[in-house]
Amino acid sequence: MVKRELQNQRERRTFRNKDGGSGSDDDSQSSYKNLAFLCLLVFPSLFWLIAVGSDVASNLGSVFGSYTRIFIVLGLFAIPAVGGYFYKPVRGLLKFTIPLLFAVLLFPTFQVYLCSPLEIRNENIGTKYSLKTTASEFLQQACEEICLKNSKIPSSYSLTFFTPRVSIKVKFNQIVDLNLTTTATVNGEKLPIAKLVLLKSWRSVKGKYFALNIIARVPVKVKKFEAGLEAKKGIILSGRLEAIPSGLKNLRSDLEKKRHFVRPFVLEVFRAALADD
């Protein structure tokens, strides 16, 4: 009897299936499969959060940069909290009110994210935006005109945590090749990084037309840009708008000495596509 019980216990511990595999091996394999499946679900979302999170971190200053906005945001949460503390009937509503306030606060960010990239025709930039328009002012005006004004639910761009990207459709004759490239030194050798061009659009001032230029920095790895120049076709340049970095300020001053009017921001291109004329 004792031998039979010991034998039964051993069979339970090392149960083998018809293929000769053990139950513990099957459990470990299934755990690895579950882990791999979880990674496939989590990592893409994690990378998206990291990408958007960089914009959120950089835009915190613009959203909470003034005392008025700080008081507005704090008031949205402080008033219900204080009301719930002093009045018991209000406490039951807090579980619905607080999530609703968070949704109201995050809705502009979500809305602007869905609108990105903003599709803009280069010839319209000169007529709509003055030479002194900064990158943040440009993005706000463009986003309000293209996205927020047409929305059925009103929201404020000043509360967004996301910086929209732009896609500028440029005709071939609006691209000025400066024959300049930015370089980086790798192992003592200078390698080309990006090509510098001007995107010109016309603006009428007191009956006279002037070309207003945007400096665009196009990575050399973006082959569609070179293909568009060779084919003499229009190009759609997608990227982000930023204030002119210190490395390009000398270029801007040199261009202005040659009577080229240059805007105070640069287009950092990350994708190009041939436009349908």
BELURBEL-V349950 format. One record per run of one state. SS is the DSSP state (H for helix, E for strand, - for the rest). FROM is the first residue (numbers start at 1). TO is the last residue. Records with the same first field share a line. If there is no record, write none. Layout:
SS = FROM-TO  FROM-TO
This chain:
- = 1-1  14-15  17-21  64-66  87-87  116-117  129-134  149-156  160-165  171-171  187-188  206-207  220-222  232-234  244-245  258-260  275-277
H = 2-13  23-63  67-86  88-115  122-128  135-148  157-159  172-174  223-231  246-257
E = 16-16  22-22  118-121  166-170  175-186  189-205  208-219  235-243  261-274
